[in-house]
Amino acid sequence: MEPLIEGVDYYLSPEGRMVFTEKYHLDKGYCCGNGCRHCPYNYDRVSEPRRTELQNQREEEKSAEA
């Protein structure tokens, strides 16, 4: 496995947590089911009702940016 590159594969949140980027998830190739912030797989493996909550939250964030 290649070493992770800060700013490409992940960044640190203001709280100091490692947040994986969409690129990292695409390279991994599947949804892990943890509800990651940048999941490009529409939270496929996240159980309901959490999946719907995350999808709604993402839509609200997109609306607020516009």
Secondary structure by P-SEA (a helix, b strand, c coil): cccccccccccccccbbbbbcaaaaaaaccccccccccccccccccccaaaaaaaaaaaaaaaaac
